[in-house]
């Protein structure tokens, strides 16, 4: 009896350590902790078994704890092991190796992500989050904070009620574990890279009920781009433990301080008046030495889970995020849209601002199992509210506005910093999203299951988005929408499952029309049919999916407003268009043998506009992503790996072209001792030169770089 009690407590601790979505399906109810931490070998072996397939359990697509194989939607993930081995310290680099995801890094500090032809406008942490303004993400997340990154492709109506038919990025935080210990890591690399990180877990009470985890990262580096310097410090602390016999409380906070000198703001102008495309050094930059983009953010969360009975639990989560931005930026552009044939023709636009964003998310839900018609089913019911406020103040450039620039590429000291006027309010905006959601997995037969759900939302907003134009309409009618989700899965065998799913979703839009008024919300519809299979005793998972998506009223750039004497003169304007996407994806991920781990994914895509012709030509129609690593049998301490991405040709709307290309990254790691591992990472092994970020212009990707790291377990 005592041994069974200890096993239950340890399995619970293992589930807590693996995060919100891991092992949620199989985790036992919270129970009183044992009087002392278990230490027998037999107990430890069973903990390993309990966590064996944690990376295959997710709430990411439906909100229900389901095995990835049983979810009627495509889900990919990048786990902690891959992020470490391939040196993926930044979230944008990690996402660049993910199946079906395209990273449009159009500036040094801003990027958008797209999947299935549309911008991903929803980023979550542990399943909670708000939409990204314009789909744009400032900076990057440090991956050392997370156990894994989940990528759910297709409309995600059950979890949020807002978004589009592209997908959702979900970061799964590290959580406390049931044992003391951790690791430190040190890295040196190209362009002066210096990085240090520590991750330490501590059991805080003798009875094992409470534990805490501390993560700290600092990184300082220059860049291949002229003048660019990045410095970032990140702190994360989390503690969790039992409240009584049936409750678990988790408290955490993250603080990030990021400083970037000489960032680019806007993209390169590559086309010349004679129709040729410039071929400049990869380090070319439009920035000036006096520019910077500094951000600070604080993210605190509290989570309480209460076991109501053997099969039912209630959960309340609150998340608060505050961020500040301070900028001095420089935008170089051509009034004609092209360079002169001698590479002149650019003029400058200095900009200075202070901005702040506050985001509050409160979510409460009830989930569990119930019996009906002789079978067991699962149900999730919840209510949430998200509030966001943004404010931006600017400083007018009193002189040196639109001064001409010398021939490109130029240096970082060719444009004088202007005198700045007093701080003045620029844009203000807010939005409140309230939603009721419900989802259920119904066992219709032993082999046939249905996933059904609904998301009813009310969106109230006013003012301007942080990156949008100042619209002429400042007050909006509340938007009320209901999004259904229906999925069917059928187990042909215990290892092979077929599925079909349908969902729709809507998204408020920050773009304005020719009158300077915000466009109506966009509506998205997503249909998917696929087959998932597990092989080699569930070590390898394969997925094949055919999908079709439609975005109705999607904001599409149409030109600049000509309204002399008004506040909207010269602003960009957009029109709502219907865009269709269809294609197929295939992915295989897991272990081929005990020592060989692999992920290979291919996506084929077709995108058409309202006229039935190709549209959004900056999105590659075919992409291949791969990661493979293996331990060398003749030298077990050595592990080798290669990962990369191939994509078909792309074009910008202004005519900039990038042919099909592939980039490859490689690593070699050697276990010096059971505690110490030395690793060499080489990115862009073949030093491929390519243009990226064509959605909003163009920048050059990074050339070949090196990094050497030492990881040590403590």
C-alpha positions as CSV (number, residue, x, y, z in Angstrom):
1,X,0.0,0.0,0.0
2,X,2.8,2.4,0.9
3,X,4.6,1.7,-2.3
4,X,1.5,2.3,-4.3
5,X,1.0,5.6,-2.5
6,X,4.6,6.7,-3.2
7,X,4.2,5.8,-6.9
8,X,1.1,7.9,-7.3
9,X,2.7,10.9,-5.7
10,X,5.8,10.6,-7.9
11,X,3.8,10.2,-11.1
12,X,1.9,13.4,-10.2
13,X,5.2,15.3,-9.6
14,X,6.5,14.0,-13.0
15,X,3.3,15.3,-14.7
16,X,3.7,18.7,-13.0
17,X,7.3,18.9,-14.1
18,X,6.4,18.2,-17.7
19,X,4.1,21.2,-17.9
20,X,0.4,22.0,-18.5
21,X,-0.2,20.0,-21.6
22,X,2.1,17.1,-20.9
23,X,0.7,13.8,-19.5
24,X,-2.5,15.6,-18.5
25,X,-4.5,12.7,-19.8
26,X,-2.8,10.1,-17.6
27,X,-1.9,12.2,-14.6
28,X,-3.5,11.0,-11.3
29,X,-5.4,13.2,-9.0
30,X,-3.4,15.3,-6.6
31,X,-2.9,13.5,-3.3
32,X,-1.1,14.3,-0.1
33,X,2.7,14.0,-0.7
34,X,4.6,11.2,1.0
35,X,6.5,12.0,4.2
36,X,9.8,11.8,2.3
37,X,10.8,11.8,-1.3
38,X,10.9,8.3,-2.9
39,X,14.3,6.9,-3.6
40,X,14.1,3.3,-4.6
41,X,15.4,2.2,-8.0
42,X,12.1,0.5,-8.7
43,X,10.1,3.7,-8.1
44,X,12.4,5.7,-10.3
45,X,12.1,3.2,-13.2
46,X,8.3,3.6,-13.1
47,X,8.6,7.4,-13.2
48,X,10.5,7.1,-16.4
49,X,7.7,4.9,-17.8
50,X,5.1,7.4,-16.8
51,X,6.8,10.1,-18.7
52,X,7.7,8.0,-21.7
53,X,5.4,9.7,-24.2
54,X,4.9,13.1,-22.6
55,X,5.9,14.8,-25.8
56,X,3.1,13.1,-27.6
57,X,0.3,14.5,-25.3
58,X,-1.1,18.0,-26.1
59,X,-4.0,20.3,-25.3
60,X,-2.9,22.5,-28.2
61,X,-5.6,21.9,-30.8
62,X,-8.7,21.2,-28.8
63,X,-8.1,22.2,-25.2
64,X,-8.6,18.5,-24.3
65,X,-5.7,16.4,-23.1
66,X,-5.3,14.1,-26.1
67,X,-2.5,12.1,-27.6
68,X,-1.1,13.9,-30.7
69,X,-2.0,10.8,-32.7
70,X,-5.6,11.0,-31.6
71,X,-6.0,14.7,-32.4
72,X,-7.9,15.5,-35.6
73,X,-5.5,18.3,-36.6
74,X,-1.8,18.5,-37.5
75,X,0.5,19.2,-34.6
76,X,4.3,19.4,-34.7
77,X,6.7,20.2,-31.9
78,X,10.3,21.2,-31.3
79,X,11.5,19.6,-28.1
80,X,14.1,20.6,-25.5
81,X,16.6,18.1,-26.9
82,X,16.5,19.4,-30.5
83,X,16.7,23.0,-29.3
84,X,19.8,22.2,-27.3
85,X,21.5,20.0,-29.9
86,X,20.9,22.4,-32.9
87,X,21.8,25.5,-30.9
88,X,18.3,27.0,-31.4
89,X,18.5,29.6,-28.7
90,X,16.0,32.0,-30.4
91,X,12.4,31.2,-31.1
92,X,12.6,32.5,-34.7
93,X,15.5,30.2,-35.5
94,X,13.7,27.2,-33.9
95,X,10.5,27.9,-35.9
96,X,12.5,28.1,-39.1
97,X,13.1,24.3,-38.8
98,X,9.4,23.5,-38.1
99,X,7.2,21.7,-40.7
100,X,4.9,24.0,-42.5
101,X,6.1,27.3,-40.8
102,X,7.7,30.2,-42.7
103,X,9.5,32.9,-40.8
104,X,9.4,36.3,-42.5
105,X,12.3,38.1,-40.8
106,X,11.8,41.4,-42.6
107,X,13.7,43.6,-40.1
108,X,16.3,42.8,-37.5
109,X,13.8,43.1,-34.6
110,X,10.5,42.2,-36.2
111,X,9.1,39.1,-38.0
112,X,5.9,37.5,-39.0
113,X,5.2,33.8,-39.2
114,X,2.8,32.1,-41.7
115,X,1.4,28.7,-42.3
116,X,-0.8,27.3,-45.0
117,X,-0.6,30.7,-46.8
118,X,-1.7,33.0,-43.9
119,X,0.0,34.9,-41.1
120,X,0.0,33.3,-37.7
121,X,-1.6,35.9,-35.6
122,X,-1.9,33.9,-32.3
123,X,1.1,33.1,-30.0
124,X,0.4,31.4,-26.7
125,X,2.3,30.5,-23.6
126,X,0.9,27.3,-21.9
127,X,-2.3,27.7,-24.0
128,X,-3.1,31.3,-23.2
129,X,-2.5,34.4,-25.2
130,X,-3.8,37.3,-27.3
131,X,-3.4,37.9,-31.0
132,X,-0.3,39.6,-32.3
133,X,-0.8,43.1,-33.8
134,X,-0.6,42.7,-37.5
135,X,0.7,39.2,-36.9
136,X,4.0,40.9,-36.1
137,X,6.3,39.7,-33.3
138,X,8.9,42.1,-31.8
139,X,12.2,40.5,-30.8
140,X,12.2,36.8,-30.0
141,X,11.7,34.4,-27.1
142,X,14.7,32.7,-25.6
143,X,14.1,29.0,-26.0
144,X,16.0,28.1,-22.8
145,X,12.8,29.0,-20.9
146,X,10.7,26.3,-22.5
147,X,10.4,22.5,-22.5
148,X,9.1,22.5,-26.1
149,X,7.3,24.6,-28.7
150,X,4.0,23.3,-30.2
151,X,2.9,24.2,-33.7
152,X,-0.8,23.6,-34.4
153,X,-1.7,24.2,-38.0
154,X,-5.2,25.2,-39.2
155,X,-7.9,27.2,-37.6
156,X,-7.8,27.1,-33.9
157,X,-11.3,28.2,-33.0
158,X,-11.7,26.0,-29.8
159,X,-8.8,27.6,-27.9
160,X,-9.2,31.3,-28.7
161,X,-12.2,32.1,-30.9
162,X,-10.0,34.6,-32.8
163,X,-7.2,34.1,-35.3
164,X,-7.1,32.8,-38.8
165,X,-6.8,29.6,-40.8
166,X,-3.0,29.4,-40.4
167,X,-2.2,28.0,-37.0
168,X,-1.1,28.7,-33.5
169,X,2.4,28.8,-31.8
170,X,2.3,27.5,-28.2
171,X,5.3,27.8,-25.9
172,X,5.3,25.3,-23.1
173,X,7.2,26.7,-20.0
174,X,9.6,24.7,-17.9
175,X,8.0,23.7,-14.6
176,X,9.4,22.5,-11.3
177,X,10.5,18.9,-11.0
178,X,10.6,16.5,-8.0
179,X,14.4,16.4,-7.7
180,X,17.2,18.8,-7.0
181,X,19.6,19.6,-9.9
182,X,20.0,21.5,-13.1
183,X,22.5,22.6,-15.7
184,X,24.7,25.5,-16.7
185,X,25.7,26.3,-20.3
186,X,28.4,28.6,-21.8
187,X,28.7,29.5,-25.5
188,X,31.1,31.5,-27.6
189,X,30.7,32.0,-31.3
190,X,30.9,34.1,-34.5
191,X,30.5,37.9,-34.3
192,X,31.5,38.0,-30.7
193,X,28.7,35.8,-29.4
194,X,28.9,35.4,-25.6
195,X,26.1,33.4,-23.9
196,X,25.6,32.0,-20.4
197,X,22.6,30.2,-19.0
198,X,21.6,28.4,-15.8
199,X,18.6,26.2,-15.1
200,X,18.2,24.9,-11.5
201,X,15.4,23.0,-9.7
202,X,15.1,22.8,-5.9
203,X,12.6,20.8,-3.8
204,X,11.7,23.4,-1.2
205,X,10.1,21.3,1.6
206,X,11.1,18.0,3.2
207,X,7.8,16.3,2.4
208,X,8.3,17.2,-1.3
209,X,5.0,19.1,-1.6
210,X,6.7,22.3,-2.9
211,X,9.4,22.8,-5.5
212,X,10.9,25.8,-7.4
213,X,12.8,26.3,-10.6
214,X,15.0,29.2,-11.6
215,X,16.2,30.0,-15.1
216,X,18.6,32.8,-16.1
217,X,20.1,33.6,-19.5
218,X,22.4,36.4,-20.7
219,X,23.5,36.9,-24.3
220,X,25.7,39.5,-25.9
221,X,26.6,39.5,-29.6
222,X,27.3,41.6,-32.7
223,X,26.0,40.7,-36.1
224,X,26.8,40.0,-39.7
225,X,24.8,43.1,-40.4
226,X,26.7,46.4,-40.3
227,X,26.6,48.0,-36.8
228,X,24.0,45.7,-35.3
229,X,24.5,44.7,-31.6
230,X,22.2,42.6,-29.5
231,X,22.2,42.3,-25.7
232,X,19.5,40.3,-23.8
233,X,19.0,39.2,-20.3
234,X,16.2,36.9,-19.2
235,X,15.1,35.7,-15.7
236,X,12.4,33.2,-15.0
237,X,11.3,31.8,-11.7
238,X,8.5,29.4,-10.9
239,X,7.3,27.6,-7.8
240,X,4.5,25.1,-7.4
241,X,3.1,22.9,-4.7
242,X,0.1,21.3,-3.1
243,X,-2.7,23.2,-1.2
244,X,-4.4,20.7,1.0
245,X,-5.0,17.2,-0.4
246,X,-6.6,18.2,-3.7
247,X,-5.1,21.5,-4.9
248,X,-2.0,22.5,-6.8
249,X,-0.8,26.1,-7.0
250,X,1.8,27.4,-9.5
251,X,3.3,30.9,-9.4
252,X,5.8,32.3,-11.9
253,X,7.4,35.4,-13.3
254,X,9.6,36.2,-16.3
255,X,11.6,39.4,-16.8
256,X,13.3,40.2,-20.1
257,X,15.6,43.2,-20.9
258,X,16.6,43.5,-24.5
259,X,18.8,46.2,-26.1
260,X,19.5,46.4,-29.8
261,X,21.8,49.0,-31.3
262,X,21.6,50.0,-35.0
263,X,18.6,47.9,-35.9
264,X,17.0,48.0,-39.3
265,X,13.5,49.5,-39.6
266,X,12.0,48.6,-42.9
267,X,13.6,46.4,-45.5
268,X,16.2,46.8,-48.2
269,X,15.3,48.3,-51.6
270,X,16.8,45.9,-54.1
271,X,15.2,46.7,-57.4
272,X,16.7,49.3,-59.7
273,X,14.9,51.6,-62.2
274,X,16.2,49.5,-65.1
275,X,14.5,46.4,-63.7
276,X,17.7,44.7,-62.5
277,X,17.9,43.4,-58.9
278,X,20.8,44.6,-56.8
279,X,23.2,42.1,-55.3
280,X,24.7,43.7,-52.2
281,X,26.9,42.3,-49.4
282,X,24.9,40.2,-46.9
283,X,25.9,42.7,-44.1
284,X,24.3,45.7,-45.9
285,X,22.1,47.7,-43.6
286,X,19.9,50.8,-43.9
287,X,20.4,51.8,-40.2
288,X,22.5,54.5,-38.6
289,X,24.8,54.4,-35.6
290,X,22.5,56.6,-33.4
291,X,19.5,54.2,-33.6
292,X,18.3,51.7,-31.1
293,X,15.3,49.5,-30.2
294,X,15.1,48.6,-26.5
295,X,12.4,46.5,-24.9
296,X,11.6,45.4,-21.4
297,X,8.8,43.0,-20.4
298,X,7.5,41.4,-17.3
299,X,5.2,38.4,-17.4
300,X,3.6,37.0,-14.2
301,X,1.2,34.1,-13.9
302,X,-0.8,32.2,-11.3
303,X,-2.4,28.9,-11.8
304,X,-4.6,26.8,-9.4
305,X,-5.9,23.4,-10.1
306,X,-8.4,21.6,-7.8
307,X,-9.3,18.0,-8.0
308,X,-13.1,17.8,-7.5
309,X,-13.3,14.1,-7.7
310,X,-11.5,11.2,-9.3
311,X,-12.4,12.2,-12.8
312,X,-13.0,16.0,-12.5
313,X,-10.9,19.0,-11.9
314,X,-11.3,22.8,-12.0
315,X,-8.6,25.2,-13.1
316,X,-8.2,28.9,-12.8
317,X,-5.3,30.8,-14.6
318,X,-4.3,34.4,-14.5
319,X,-1.6,35.9,-16.7
320,X,-0.3,39.5,-16.7
321,X,2.2,40.9,-19.1
322,X,3.6,44.4,-19.3
323,X,6.1,45.6,-21.9
324,X,7.9,48.8,-22.7
325,X,9.5,49.9,-26.0
326,X,12.0,52.8,-26.4
327,X,13.1,53.5,-30.0
328,X,15.2,55.7,-32.2
329,X,14.8,54.3,-35.7
330,X,15.7,55.2,-39.2
331,X,13.7,54.2,-42.3
332,X,15.4,54.4,-45.7
333,X,13.1,54.3,-48.7
334,X,12.7,55.5,-52.3
335,X,9.7,57.7,-53.3
336,X,9.6,55.8,-56.6
337,X,9.9,52.4,-55.0
338,X,13.2,51.6,-56.8
339,X,16.9,52.6,-56.7
340,X,18.4,54.6,-59.4
341,X,20.7,52.7,-61.6
342,X,23.7,54.0,-59.7
343,X,22.1,52.8,-56.4
344,X,21.1,56.3,-55.2
345,X,17.6,57.5,-54.7
346,X,17.0,56.6,-51.1
347,X,15.8,59.2,-48.6
348,X,15.6,59.0,-44.8
349,X,12.8,59.1,-42.2
350,X,13.9,59.4,-38.6
351,X,11.5,58.2,-35.9
352,X,11.5,58.2,-32.1
353,X,8.9,56.7,-29.8
354,X,8.0,55.3,-26.3
355,X,5.4,52.6,-26.2
356,X,3.7,50.4,-23.6
357,X,1.4,47.4,-23.7
358,X,-0.5,45.8,-20.8
359,X,-2.2,42.4,-21.3
360,X,-4.4,40.6,-18.8
361,X,-5.8,37.1,-19.3
362,X,-8.1,35.3,-16.9
363,X,-9.3,31.8,-17.7
364,X,-11.4,29.3,-15.7
365,X,-12.4,25.9,-16.8
366,X,-13.8,22.6,-15.7
367,X,-12.8,19.3,-17.3
368,X,-13.2,15.7,-16.7
369,X,-14.7,12.4,-17.7
370,X,-18.3,11.2,-17.8
371,X,-20.1,8.0,-18.8
372,X,-23.1,7.9,-21.2
373,X,-24.5,5.1,-23.4
374,X,-22.1,2.6,-21.9
375,X,-19.0,4.5,-22.8
376,X,-16.6,7.0,-21.3
377,X,-16.2,10.5,-22.7
378,X,-14.3,13.7,-21.8
379,X,-15.6,17.3,-21.5
380,X,-14.1,20.8,-21.2
381,X,-16.1,23.9,-20.3
382,X,-14.6,27.3,-19.7
383,X,-14.9,31.0,-19.6
384,X,-12.2,33.5,-20.2
385,X,-11.5,37.2,-20.6
386,X,-8.5,38.9,-22.2
387,X,-7.8,42.7,-21.9
388,X,-5.1,44.6,-23.8
389,X,-4.2,48.2,-23.7
390,X,-1.5,49.9,-25.9
391,X,-0.1,53.4,-25.9
392,X,2.6,55.0,-28.1
393,X,4.1,58.5,-27.7
394,X,6.3,60.0,-30.3
395,X,8.9,62.7,-30.6
396,X,8.8,64.8,-33.8
397,X,11.9,65.1,-35.9
398,X,12.4,68.9,-36.1
399,X,14.9,68.7,-38.9
400,X,16.7,66.3,-41.2
401,X,13.5,64.7,-42.5
402,X,13.6,63.2,-46.0
403,X,17.3,64.1,-46.5
404,X,18.8,62.2,-49.5
405,X,21.2,59.3,-48.8
406,X,24.4,58.4,-50.7
407,X,24.5,55.3,-53.0
408,X,23.6,52.1,-51.2
409,X,25.2,50.4,-49.4
410,X,26.3,53.3,-47.2
411,X,27.9,53.6,-43.8
412,X,26.4,54.1,-40.4
413,X,27.4,57.7,-40.1
414,X,26.0,59.3,-43.2
415,X,22.7,60.7,-41.8
416,X,22.7,63.3,-39.0
417,X,20.4,62.5,-36.0
418,X,17.7,65.2,-36.0
419,X,16.7,67.4,-33.1
420,X,13.7,66.0,-31.4
421,X,10.6,67.8,-30.3
422,X,8.7,67.2,-27.0
423,X,7.1,63.9,-26.2
424,X,3.5,63.8,-27.5
425,X,0.7,61.2,-27.5
426,X,0.5,59.3,-30.8
427,X,-1.8,56.3,-30.7
428,X,-4.0,54.7,-28.0
429,X,-5.9,51.4,-28.3
430,X,-7.6,48.7,-26.3
431,X,-9.5,45.5,-26.8
432,X,-11.4,43.1,-24.6
433,X,-12.2,39.6,-25.6
434,X,-14.7,37.6,-23.6
435,X,-15.4,34.0,-24.6
436,X,-17.3,30.9,-23.5
437,X,-15.9,27.6,-24.9
438,X,-16.8,23.9,-24.6
439,X,-15.3,20.8,-26.2
440,X,-15.9,17.2,-25.8
441,X,-14.4,13.9,-27.1
442,X,-17.2,11.4,-27.5
443,X,-16.5,7.7,-27.8
444,X,-19.2,6.7,-30.4
445,X,-17.7,3.1,-30.8
446,X,-14.5,1.5,-29.7
447,X,-12.9,2.8,-32.9
448,X,-14.9,5.9,-33.8
449,X,-14.6,9.1,-31.8
450,X,-16.0,12.6,-32.3
451,X,-14.4,15.9,-31.1
452,X,-17.1,18.6,-31.0
453,X,-17.0,22.1,-29.6
454,X,-18.0,25.6,-29.8
455,X,-16.5,29.0,-29.0
456,X,-18.7,32.0,-28.5
457,X,-16.8,35.3,-28.3
458,X,-17.5,39.0,-27.8
459,X,-14.8,41.4,-28.9
460,X,-14.9,45.1,-27.9
461,X,-12.2,47.4,-29.1
462,X,-11.4,51.1,-29.6
463,X,-8.5,53.3,-30.7
464,X,-5.6,52.2,-32.8
465,X,-3.4,49.2,-32.7
466,X,0.2,49.6,-31.7
467,X,1.5,49.3,-35.3
468,X,-1.7,50.3,-37.2
469,X,-2.7,53.6,-38.7
470,X,-4.6,56.0,-36.6
471,X,-8.1,55.2,-37.9
472,X,-10.8,57.8,-38.4
473,X,-13.3,55.6,-36.5
474,X,-12.4,55.5,-32.9
475,X,-15.4,53.6,-31.5
476,X,-16.4,50.2,-32.8
477,X,-19.6,48.1,-32.4
478,X,-18.9,45.0,-30.4
479,X,-18.2,41.9,-32.5
480,X,-20.0,38.7,-31.5
481,X,-19.2,35.5,-33.2
482,X,-19.7,31.7,-32.6
483,X,-17.2,29.3,-34.0
484,X,-18.0,25.6,-34.2
485,X,-15.4,22.7,-34.3
486,X,-16.2,19.2,-35.5
487,X,-13.8,16.3,-35.8
488,X,-14.1,12.6,-36.4
489,X,-11.3,10.0,-35.8
490,X,-11.4,6.3,-36.7
491,X,-8.9,3.8,-35.4
492,X,-8.3,1.4,-38.3
493,X,-5.8,-0.4,-36.1
494,X,-4.3,0.4,-32.7
495,X,-1.5,2.2,-34.5
496,X,-3.3,3.8,-37.5
497,X,-5.9,6.5,-37.2
498,X,-7.8,8.5,-39.9
499,X,-9.5,11.8,-39.2
500,X,-11.5,14.7,-40.7
501,X,-12.1,18.0,-39.1
502,X,-13.9,21.3,-39.7
503,X,-13.6,24.6,-37.9
504,X,-14.2,28.3,-38.6
505,X,-12.8,31.4,-36.9
506,X,-12.7,35.2,-37.2
507,X,-10.1,37.8,-36.7
508,X,-10.4,41.6,-36.1
509,X,-8.1,43.5,-38.5
510,X,-5.8,46.5,-37.8
511,X,-5.7,47.6,-41.4
512,X,-7.7,50.6,-42.6
513,X,-9.6,51.2,-45.9
514,X,-9.5,54.1,-48.3
515,X,-11.6,56.2,-45.9
516,X,-9.2,55.5,-43.0
517,X,-11.7,53.2,-41.3
518,X,-10.9,49.8,-39.9
519,X,-11.8,46.8,-42.2
520,X,-14.5,44.4,-41.0
521,X,-13.3,41.3,-39.2
522,X,-12.0,38.5,-41.4
523,X,-13.6,35.1,-41.3
524,X,-11.7,31.9,-41.8
525,X,-12.8,28.3,-42.6
526,X,-10.6,25.3,-42.3
527,X,-11.2,21.7,-43.5
528,X,-8.7,18.9,-43.0
529,X,-8.5,15.2,-43.8
530,X,-5.6,13.0,-42.7
531,X,-4.0,9.8,-41.5
532,X,-1.7,9.4,-38.5
533,X,0.2,6.2,-37.7
534,X,2.7,5.0,-35.1
535,X,5.5,2.7,-35.9
536,X,8.2,0.7,-34.2
537,X,6.4,0.2,-30.9
538,X,5.2,3.9,-31.0
539,X,8.7,5.3,-31.4
540,X,7.9,7.0,-34.7
541,X,4.8,9.0,-35.6
542,X,3.8,9.8,-39.2
543,X,1.1,12.3,-40.3
544,X,-0.4,12.9,-43.8
545,X,-2.9,15.6,-44.2
546,X,-4.9,17.3,-47.0
547,X,-6.3,20.7,-46.1
548,X,-8.4,23.5,-47.5
549,X,-8.8,26.9,-46.0
550,X,-10.5,30.1,-47.0
551,X,-10.1,33.6,-45.6
552,X,-13.1,35.9,-46.3
553,X,-12.4,39.6,-46.3
554,X,-8.7,39.3,-45.7
555,X,-6.9,42.7,-45.6
556,X,-4.8,43.1,-48.8
557,X,-2.6,46.1,-49.6
558,X,-4.2,48.3,-52.2
559,X,-2.1,51.5,-52.3
560,X,-1.7,54.9,-50.6
561,X,-4.5,57.4,-49.8
562,X,-4.6,60.7,-51.6
563,X,-6.5,63.1,-49.4
564,X,-4.6,66.4,-49.1
565,X,-5.2,68.3,-46.0
566,X,-6.4,65.4,-44.0
567,X,-4.8,63.2,-41.3
568,X,-5.0,60.1,-43.5
569,X,-3.2,61.6,-46.6
570,X,-0.4,59.3,-47.6
571,X,-1.5,56.4,-45.4
572,X,-1.5,52.9,-46.7
573,X,-5.0,51.5,-47.4
574,X,-6.3,48.0,-47.7
575,X,-9.3,46.1,-49.2
576,X,-10.9,42.9,-48.0
577,X,-10.4,40.0,-50.4
578,X,-11.3,36.3,-50.3
579,X,-8.1,34.1,-50.5
580,X,-8.2,30.4,-50.8
581,X,-5.5,27.9,-49.7
582,X,-5.3,24.2,-50.3
583,X,-2.5,21.7,-50.2
584,X,-1.0,18.7,-48.3
585,X,1.5,18.0,-45.6
586,X,3.5,15.0,-44.6
587,X,5.6,14.6,-41.5
588,X,7.5,11.8,-39.7
589,X,9.0,12.4,-36.3
590,X,10.4,10.2,-33.6
591,X,13.2,7.6,-33.2
592,X,14.2,5.3,-36.0
593,X,16.4,3.3,-33.7
594,X,17.5,3.8,-30.1
595,X,20.3,6.2,-31.2
596,X,18.8,7.8,-34.3
597,X,16.2,10.6,-33.9
598,X,14.6,12.3,-36.9
599,X,11.9,14.8,-38.0
600,X,11.2,15.3,-41.7
601,X,8.2,17.3,-43.0
602,X,7.1,18.5,-46.5
603,X,4.4,21.0,-47.3
604,X,2.8,21.7,-50.7
605,X,0.6,24.7,-51.0
606,X,-1.6,26.5,-53.6
607,X,-2.9,30.0,-53.0
608,X,-5.5,31.9,-55.1
609,X,-7.1,35.2,-54.9
610,X,-10.7,36.3,-55.8
611,X,-9.8,36.1,-59.5
612,X,-8.7,32.5,-59.2
613,X,-5.0,33.4,-59.9
614,X,-1.9,33.0,-57.8
615,X,-1.6,35.4,-54.9
616,X,0.7,36.1,-52.0
617,X,3.7,35.1,-54.1
618,X,6.2,35.8,-51.3
619,X,5.0,32.6,-49.7
620,X,6.9,29.5,-50.9
621,X,4.6,26.8,-52.4
622,X,6.8,23.9,-51.4
623,X,8.9,23.6,-48.3
624,X,11.0,20.7,-46.8
625,X,12.2,20.7,-43.2
626,X,14.4,18.1,-41.6
627,X,16.3,17.3,-38.4
628,X,18.3,14.1,-38.0
629,X,20.8,13.2,-35.3
630,X,22.5,10.0,-34.2
631,X,25.0,8.6,-31.7
632,X,28.1,7.2,-33.3
633,X,28.2,3.5,-32.5
634,X,31.9,3.2,-32.6
635,X,32.3,6.2,-30.3
636,X,29.2,6.4,-28.0
637,X,30.2,9.7,-26.5
638,X,29.9,11.4,-29.9
639,X,26.6,12.6,-31.4
640,X,26.2,14.1,-34.8
641,X,23.3,15.9,-36.4
642,X,22.1,17.8,-39.4
643,X,19.0,19.9,-39.9
644,X,17.8,22.3,-42.6
645,X,15.2,23.7,-44.8
646,X,14.5,23.9,-48.5
647,X,12.0,26.1,-50.1
648,X,10.7,26.9,-53.6
649,X,11.1,30.3,-55.3
650,X,9.4,33.4,-53.9
651,X,8.7,36.9,-55.2
652,X,7.7,40.2,-53.6
653,X,4.8,42.2,-54.9
654,X,7.4,44.8,-56.1
655,X,9.2,42.2,-58.2
656,X,12.1,41.2,-55.9
657,X,12.9,37.6,-56.6
658,X,14.5,34.7,-54.6
659,X,15.1,31.4,-56.4
660,X,14.7,28.0,-54.7
661,X,17.4,27.4,-52.1
662,X,18.3,25.2,-49.1
663,X,20.2,26.0,-45.9
664,X,21.7,23.4,-43.6
665,X,22.8,23.4,-40.0
666,X,25.0,20.8,-38.3
667,X,26.2,19.9,-34.8
668,X,28.7,17.6,-33.1
669,X,28.5,17.0,-29.4
670,X,30.9,14.9,-27.2
671,X,30.2,13.8,-23.7
672,X,33.5,14.6,-21.8
673,X,32.0,13.1,-18.6
674,X,28.5,12.0,-17.6
675,X,27.9,15.6,-16.5
676,X,29.8,17.6,-19.2
677,X,29.1,17.9,-22.9
678,X,31.0,19.9,-25.4
679,X,29.1,20.9,-28.6
680,X,30.0,22.6,-31.9
681,X,27.2,24.1,-34.0
682,X,27.6,25.3,-37.6
683,X,24.7,27.2,-39.2
684,X,24.3,27.8,-42.9
685,X,27.0,25.2,-43.5
686,X,27.3,25.9,-47.2
687,X,27.3,29.7,-46.7
688,X,24.2,30.1,-48.9
689,X,23.3,33.7,-49.8
690,X,19.6,34.3,-49.9
691,X,16.9,37.0,-49.5
692,X,14.2,36.6,-46.9
693,X,11.2,38.6,-45.6
694,X,9.7,39.3,-49.0
695,X,6.3,39.8,-47.5
696,X,7.3,43.4,-46.5
697,X,10.5,44.0,-48.5
698,X,13.8,42.1,-48.3
699,X,16.8,41.4,-46.0
700,X,19.7,39.0,-46.4
701,X,19.9,35.9,-44.3
702,X,22.8,35.1,-42.1
703,X,26.0,33.7,-43.6
704,X,27.9,30.7,-42.1
705,X,28.3,31.0,-38.4
706,X,30.0,28.9,-35.6
707,X,29.4,28.4,-31.9
708,X,31.0,26.3,-29.3
709,X,29.1,25.4,-26.1
710,X,29.8,23.6,-22.9
711,X,26.8,22.2,-21.0
712,X,27.3,20.9,-17.4
713,X,24.8,19.2,-15.2
714,X,24.8,20.4,-11.6
